[in-house]
Amino acid sequence: LQRVLLVPRGDAQNELTHRIRAADQPFAYQFEAGDGRSPWHQVDVATRPEFSQVEFHVTPPQYTGRAAQQLATLPPSATIVEGSTLQLGFTLKQPAETFHLRLGGDRLEQLTADEAGWYRWQSTITESMEIAPHVVTPQGLAMRDPPVCKIHVYRDRAPVVNVVNPTDEIAVQAEDTIDIRFEAEDDFAIGRAELLVT
């Protein structure tokens, strides 16, 4: 039990104060003045929500031939191919009263914890957006500086095909062999090409 002597300060001689700068554990207090005593008051110490684990998983469309990307953090920004699947997962050090994802503008999506304590979200991404988790504890505390991830969508461009040879109309005899060469370019890869003859 710790006793603190309080001395009136300033003009208000009937007001007594005591300041605790950093409370790192719960405590109780009461005031005594002469024969009078106040009831005991309990102070519980609450902490702001923090993540213990984060999963950021991007699976590009199969036709791109690109491997999936996985991070153990929510990056400040990411560029992903249109149509990619984005999976997010979070666990917390403290229980949460509410857990929402802000998905740009005023759009909110509520997440609930699974049996293992993971808050998960998955979507096929077709538009650029900002993603920001918003967590509130039962004591009403929110994250001081919640992370924000800016998703930039890369739109796949159509393949480009150029005929290399012949470069113009030609006349041939029935027994002639014709070499037709063309070049095809794509952002990712050419899976298949066909020559149509009429």
Beta strands, then each sheet from edge to edge (+ up, - down):
strand 1: 27-29
strand 2: 32-33
strand 3: 36-37
strand 4: 41-43
strand 5: 51-59
strand 6: 69-71
strand 7: 77-81
strand 8: 84-92
strand 9: 98-102
strand 10: 108-110
strand 11: 119-125
strand 12: 129-136
strand 13: 149-154
strand 14: 160-165
strand 15: 181-185
sheet 1: 1+ 4-
sheet 2: 2+ 3-
sheet 3: 6+ 5- 8+ 11-
sheet 4: 7+ 13+ 12- 9+ 10-
sheet 5: 14+ 15-
end
